[in-house]
Every structure is written in C-alpha cells, then in structure tokens.
Amino acid sequence: MFEDLPLIIRNMVLAVAAGYMLGALPFAHIASRIRGIDVFTTGSTLAGTANVFFNVGHRTGALVLVGDISKGAAAVFTAWALGVSPALILVAGGAAVVGHWKSIFTRFRGGDGMAPLIGVTLALMPALAVLGGVVGLATLVLMRHSPLRSTWGISVSFLVMLAISQYYQIERDLVTGLVILASMVLLRSMFTRRRRLYIASHPVYRDIDDEDTLDDEDVIDVDPDADLGHANTRPR
C-alpha cells in the first residue's frame, strides 16, 4: 500500500518519520546515565542541554548541546535528501522538535526542544541563524541571572531574524514558519515551567513503607527553577 502513494506524499511521510526518530534520540538521558545520574529526577527534570550542563557536568552538557542541535539539522538534511520541497522541509524539522519533546525511547519524556530548534534553523537559514544567534547569545549573557534566560535569548534571536527577513525580503515565508515553530517551543516551555511551579507549591507525598499512615511519609521537593538545582526528598 505504501508503494502506491504518490512519490511526493511518500517522501514527505518518510521525512516526517525520520525527523521524529532523529529528534527522539535521547542524548541527554544517555549522557547523564553514563555519569550515573537520572536526568528525569534531577534539576528541572527535563532531558535537555541546560539541565545536563548545570546538574550533571559542563562538558557533558556541551556534548549534549552539539548532539541535540545535530538532531534538528539532520532532520532537515534528510528531508532534502528525500527531495521534499523547501516549503515542507520545515514540517520535518518540526517533527524533530516533537521527537525531542516526546521521545519514544524514554517513555515519551524529553526536553524543551530549544536545541533541536536551533539545529533546524541553522540548517535552513545559516546566515540569519548565526546573526540572530549572536544577538540571542548577548541577550542570554545579559539575562544570565534570570530563570527565563533561555526564553529571552531564543525570543530575541528569532525576532531579529524575522525583522531582517521582512526588511530585506529574505525567505520571508520560511523565516515566518521558523518563528511560528519557535513560538510553539517557547509556549510549551513556559507551560512546563508553570506546571513545575505548581508542583513545587503542592508537595507530593509518598509513603516509603507502603503503609496507609501519615507518620511514615516523605515530601518530595521539585525544583521550580529549571536547570538550577536537584530534586530531593526530605522527611516531613
């Protein structure tokens, strides 16, 4: 049945599937496990670069950053190799971000998707991505003490790219699509952060002796600030 599909549709389906599988590669989880740490119970509990960088190790985090950026870029290059039209390649890139969000290899847990988004952007618009990245990095440094520093950096970076593309009429539709994808990543990141704040303000109780009593409970503290500490358990 698959062979009967028109070539364009078949290649598009393959590109999206490949994009998802590439995005689902759990580099943060694997790297953290090698160091003897479960990234899903540490810091922000996200399998992302920042969590690994601050709570596992700087070198390990740098390697994870390279791997996660490469996932997004590889999804774009795979779509190109399959002959997918430029207007639809962004869909394959979006699939890589979704794979990073909900990895099939980690029971559909993952990171915030910012690193794969950077990889997709670098592969599609390298010159604009570098220019926007420089401005975004400067913003990141200025906002380094803010828990929303990554959000600020990404936001400013893509706004600069959008402004340049509109002013100089450079691939306006493609850059607009990238900005929409970036907005989805940022909105999900903000939603995830709000959920962590809610969990932190409503402690989860766990009976460590499997008894229905309140005397033998632990309170599990969840760090509401992404990438800045470790989740821990303390007696009530």
C-alpha positions as CSV (number, residue, x, y, z in Angstrom):
1,M,0.0,0.0,0.0
2,F,2.8,2.4,0.8
3,E,4.3,1.9,-2.7
4,D,1.0,3.1,-4.2
5,L,1.2,6.6,-2.6
6,P,2.4,9.4,-4.8
7,L,6.1,10.0,-4.6
8,I,5.7,13.4,-3.0
9,I,3.5,12.2,-0.2
10,R,5.6,9.1,0.4
11,N,8.8,11.2,0.7
12,M,7.0,13.6,3.0
13,V,5.9,10.8,5.3
14,L,9.4,9.3,5.3
15,A,10.9,12.7,6.1
16,V,8.5,13.3,9.0
17,A,9.1,9.8,10.4
18,A,12.9,10.2,10.1
19,G,12.7,13.7,11.7
20,Y,10.8,12.3,14.6
21,M,13.1,9.4,15.2
22,L,16.2,11.7,14.9
23,G,14.6,14.1,17.4
24,A,13.8,11.3,19.8
25,L,17.4,10.2,20.2
26,P,17.9,10.7,24.0
27,F,21.4,12.2,24.1
28,A,20.8,14.0,27.4
29,H,19.4,10.8,29.0
30,I,22.2,8.6,27.8
31,A,25.0,11.1,28.7
32,S,23.5,11.5,32.2
33,R,23.2,7.8,32.7
34,I,26.9,7.3,31.8
35,R,27.6,9.8,34.7
36,G,25.4,7.8,37.0
37,I,22.6,10.4,37.1
38,D,18.9,10.2,36.1
39,V,18.2,13.4,34.3
40,F,14.5,13.0,34.8
41,T,14.8,13.2,38.5
42,T,17.4,16.0,38.6
43,G,17.1,19.7,38.5
44,S,14.3,20.7,36.1
45,T,13.7,17.0,35.3
46,L,13.9,17.8,31.6
47,A,16.2,15.9,29.3
48,G,17.8,19.0,27.8
49,T,21.1,20.7,27.5
50,A,20.7,23.2,30.3
51,N,19.7,20.7,32.8
52,V,22.6,18.4,32.0
53,F,25.0,21.4,31.9
54,F,24.1,22.7,35.3
55,N,23.3,19.5,37.2
56,V,25.4,16.8,35.5
57,G,28.5,18.5,34.1
58,H,29.6,21.3,31.9
59,R,31.5,19.1,29.4
60,T,28.7,16.6,29.3
61,G,26.2,19.5,28.7
62,A,28.3,20.8,25.9
63,L,28.3,17.4,24.2
64,V,24.5,17.1,24.6
65,L,24.1,20.6,23.1
66,V,26.0,19.5,20.0
67,G,24.1,16.3,19.7
68,D,20.7,17.9,20.1
69,I,21.5,20.7,17.6
70,S,22.7,18.0,15.2
71,K,19.3,16.2,15.5
72,G,17.4,19.2,14.2
73,A,19.9,19.8,11.4
74,A,19.9,16.1,10.4
75,A,16.1,16.1,10.1
76,V,16.4,19.0,7.6
77,F,19.2,17.4,5.6
78,T,17.3,14.1,5.5
79,A,14.2,15.8,4.1
80,W,16.4,17.5,1.5
81,A,17.9,14.1,0.5
82,L,14.4,12.7,0.0
83,G,13.5,15.6,-2.3
84,V,11.0,17.3,-0.1
85,S,10.1,20.8,-1.3
86,P,11.6,23.7,0.8
87,A,8.2,24.8,1.9
88,L,7.6,21.4,3.5
89,I,11.0,20.7,4.9
90,L,10.1,22.8,8.0
91,V,7.5,20.1,8.8
92,A,10.3,17.5,9.1
93,G,12.1,19.9,11.3
94,G,9.0,20.3,13.5
95,A,8.8,16.5,13.7
96,A,12.4,16.5,15.2
97,V,11.3,19.0,17.9
98,V,8.2,16.8,18.7
99,G,10.5,13.8,18.9
100,H,12.7,15.7,21.4
101,W,9.6,16.6,23.4
102,K,8.1,13.1,23.5
103,S,10.8,10.6,22.8
104,I,9.7,7.0,22.2
105,F,13.0,5.8,23.8
106,T,12.2,7.5,27.2
107,R,8.6,6.7,27.6
108,F,7.6,9.9,25.8
109,R,9.6,12.2,28.1
110,G,12.1,14.7,26.8
111,G,13.4,18.3,26.8
112,D,12.1,21.7,25.9
113,G,13.1,21.5,22.2
114,M,15.2,24.6,22.0
115,A,18.5,22.9,20.9
116,P,16.8,20.9,18.0
117,L,15.0,24.2,17.0
118,I,18.5,25.8,16.7
119,G,19.6,22.9,14.6
120,V,16.6,23.2,12.2
121,T,17.2,27.0,11.9
122,L,20.9,26.6,11.2
123,A,20.3,24.1,8.5
124,L,17.5,26.1,6.8
125,M,18.9,29.7,7.2
126,P,22.5,29.5,8.3
127,A,23.5,33.2,7.8
128,L,20.4,34.6,9.5
129,A,20.7,31.9,12.2
130,V,24.2,32.9,13.1
131,L,23.3,36.6,13.1
132,G,20.3,36.0,15.3
133,G,22.3,33.6,17.4
134,V,24.9,36.3,18.2
135,V,22.2,38.7,19.4
136,G,20.4,35.9,21.3
137,L,23.7,34.9,23.0
138,A,24.3,38.5,24.0
139,T,20.7,38.6,25.5
140,L,21.4,35.3,27.3
141,V,24.5,36.8,28.9
142,L,22.7,40.0,30.0
143,M,19.8,37.9,31.4
144,R,22.1,35.2,32.9
145,H,20.7,35.6,36.4
146,S,17.1,35.2,35.2
147,P,15.4,31.7,35.3
148,L,13.9,32.7,31.9
149,R,17.3,33.5,30.3
150,S,16.8,30.8,27.6
151,T,13.4,32.0,26.7
152,W,14.7,35.6,26.4
153,G,17.6,34.5,24.3
154,I,15.5,32.5,21.8
155,S,12.8,35.1,21.6
156,V,15.2,37.9,20.8
157,S,17.1,35.8,18.3
158,F,14.1,34.9,16.3
159,L,12.6,38.4,16.4
160,V,15.9,39.7,15.0
161,M,15.7,37.1,12.2
162,L,12.1,38.0,11.4
163,A,12.9,41.7,11.3
164,I,15.8,41.2,8.9
165,S,14.0,38.8,6.6
166,Q,11.0,41.2,6.4
167,Y,13.1,44.3,5.8
168,Y,15.4,42.8,3.2
169,Q,12.7,40.3,1.8
170,I,14.9,37.3,2.5
171,E,12.9,34.0,2.5
172,R,10.1,35.7,4.4
173,D,7.7,32.7,4.4
174,L,10.4,30.3,5.6
175,V,11.5,32.6,8.4
176,T,7.9,33.2,9.4
177,G,7.5,29.5,9.6
178,L,10.5,29.2,11.8
179,V,9.2,31.9,14.1
180,I,5.9,30.1,14.4
181,L,7.8,26.9,15.3
182,A,9.9,28.8,17.8
183,S,6.8,30.3,19.4
184,M,5.4,26.8,19.9
185,V,8.6,25.7,21.6
186,L,8.6,28.8,23.9
187,L,4.9,28.4,24.8
188,R,5.4,24.8,25.7
189,S,8.5,25.7,27.7
190,M,6.5,28.3,29.6
191,F,3.6,25.9,30.2
192,T,6.1,23.3,31.5
193,R,7.7,25.8,33.8
194,R,4.3,26.9,35.2
195,R,3.4,23.2,35.9
196,R,6.7,22.8,37.8
197,L,5.9,25.8,39.9
198,Y,2.5,24.4,40.7
199,I,4.0,21.0,41.7
200,A,6.6,22.8,43.8
201,S,3.9,24.7,45.7
202,H,1.8,21.5,46.2
203,P,4.3,18.9,47.6
204,V,3.8,15.3,46.6
205,Y,3.6,12.8,49.5
206,R,5.0,9.3,49.2
207,D,4.6,6.6,51.8
208,I,8.0,5.0,51.8
209,D,6.8,1.9,53.9
210,D,3.7,1.3,51.7
211,E,1.6,1.9,54.8
212,D,-1.6,4.0,55.0
213,T,-0.3,6.2,57.8
214,L,0.8,9.8,57.8
215,D,3.8,9.1,60.2
216,D,6.0,7.4,57.6
217,E,5.7,9.8,54.7
218,D,8.2,11.7,52.7
219,V,7.7,15.1,51.0
220,I,9.2,15.2,47.5
221,D,10.5,18.7,46.7
222,V,10.6,19.6,43.0
223,D,12.9,22.4,41.9
224,P,10.7,25.1,40.2
225,D,13.6,26.8,38.6
226,A,14.8,24.9,35.5
227,D,18.4,23.9,35.4
228,L,19.4,25.4,38.8
229,G,19.3,22.5,41.2
230,H,18.4,19.0,42.2
231,A,15.2,17.4,43.1
232,N,15.4,16.0,46.6
233,T,13.4,14.1,49.2
234,R,13.1,15.3,52.8
235,P,11.3,13.8,55.8
236,R,8.0,15.6,56.6
